[in-house]
Each structure stands twice: as structure tokens, then as C-alpha cells.
Amino acid sequence: MNRYFLAGIFILSLCSCKNDREPQKDKATKEVKVVKKNESASKKSKSFSGRSFELPKLSSENCVELLTEYGEKNRETKVRMSTPLGEVLIRLYENTPVHRANFIYMTKQKFFDETVFYRVMDTFMIQGGNSDQWETQRIKADIGKYTLPSEMKEGNFHKRGALAAARSYTNNPNKKSSPFVFYIVQRGPIAESGMKYLEIEEGNTYTPEIRQHYLDFGGTPGLDGELTVFGEVISGIEVVDAIAKVETDGKNWPKESIWIKMEVLD
């Protein structure tokens, strides 16, 4: 199996992250509990901390309906991500409506503002969006426990700068996504020999345009068809490069915290 694909399985599996920079071992998500069917979809959720949420508590049962409705009312597709190393402008894809709505919702609820990039690998990707911090876990509990249905669409591929959702590789045949963990592809141009290996040995197929894009600009083609790509960096890819190159410990955790702030633009 392609080594970049194996690396993707290891890195992009769901895991929890500790605030002391010592990540726990990768753990697959467990089956979520379903909320009661008679729960009012019009009633806003209010946490024990007094924080008010725009949606009722989400579950794998109700998230598609509620996020679809939320997405129709919140049509934004651009988000600014601020980090100590600079700003990144992201465009979310409209052909992945549930993932787009979820990311907008998380951003507006300030979920990502309590998180860091906790796994970075130069020539591969940067990953963040989850945290074992008390405030993050409290917000996460109030938002709900759920997974998103995969939205792998033709034309959405793991190009350099692609924004995608991490997922569990255990007991997840439908490749459902985490609503809380994301990654940005950082790898540069792919060698012709690498593309031929994926095509001949792995049996992957690519359109001529996508194949040439990987050759010219880069990405991680071995992850196509495995995880949902739902956006891309349109400005600030050099910041992604800078984050990918920071000094890390033996588990790819940055030695200096790279805090995230997200803001919805339009």
C-alpha cells in the first residue's frame, strides 16, 4: 500500500489532544447515542454554563436535517483562520453542504478558538480542531456527539491546500467524518513515478486535469476516496507551510502551541 496513504490513515484517524502537548494514542470513535425523536428541532440548546447555542444538541440521527436547515440560513463560504504564524483564508465548497454548514456552525460557536494544531508533518499536512481542554470539551458536549455523512464529490480532491475532515478508520464502513477535526494538505508536487505507482499498483484513476494538478502543484492523492474534502486555502498557503515546518516532538506535536482563531467572512 502507498506509504503516504498509510501515513494518512495513522495521522487522520480521530484522536484526542491534551493541553500539555502529550497526545494520547489514536483512538477510534465509538458509536454515538441517538437523541430522542421527539426532541424539538426548533428549540435552541442552552448549556449548563449558560452558553446559548443556535441549534439543539446534534446527533448522528438529526445532524443532516438540522445542519441542512442551518446551511440554508447561513450561506457563507469564506472563513479566516488566524494563527501566531499568520492568517489563512479558506473557501468552503457548496457541493458539500453538510460539511460546510457544520464548519460554519463550529466557527460561529467559537469552538475552534479553544484549539491548536496538534499534529503537523512537513510534506504532508497540518491537523487541528480538537482539544482535551476543559472549555473545548464543555462546548463539544453541549454541541453534541455525532458524525457527518461522507460527501466525497467528483472534482473535490486532496490538492495542496485542500481542507478535509478527519475520520475514524475503525468500525466506519461509510467513511463518516468527524465534525470537530480537520486537516489542511501541505505536500508539494508529486513525482511522475509516484502517480504511476498509485495508478498501476494501487489501481487508482484520475482525470487528466486532476493528475496534472498533482504533478504541478502537489497534494496527497492516496487519500482521495477515503476522506471528505470540503474546502481549500485561497490565500495564506505560505502560513500552512510555516506551520508544517515548526519544531515538533516525537509524535509530530508542535513544541510551541499554535493556537487557532476562526472568523466567518462571507
Buried (B, 14 or more C-beta within 10 A) or exposed (E): EBEBBEBBBEBBBBBBBEBEBEBEEBEEBEEBEEBEEEEEEEEEBEBEEEBEBEBBBBBBBBBBEBBEBBBEEBEBBBBBBBBBBEEBBBBBBEEBBBBBBBBBBBBBBBBBBBBBBBBBBBEBBBBBBBBBBEBBBBBBEBBBBBBBBBBBEEEBBBBBBBBBBBBBBEEBEEBBBBBBBBBBBBBEBBEEEBBEBBBEEEEBEBEEEBBEBBBEBBBBBBBBEBBBBBBBBEBBBEBBBBBBBBEBEEEBBBEEEBBBBBBBEE
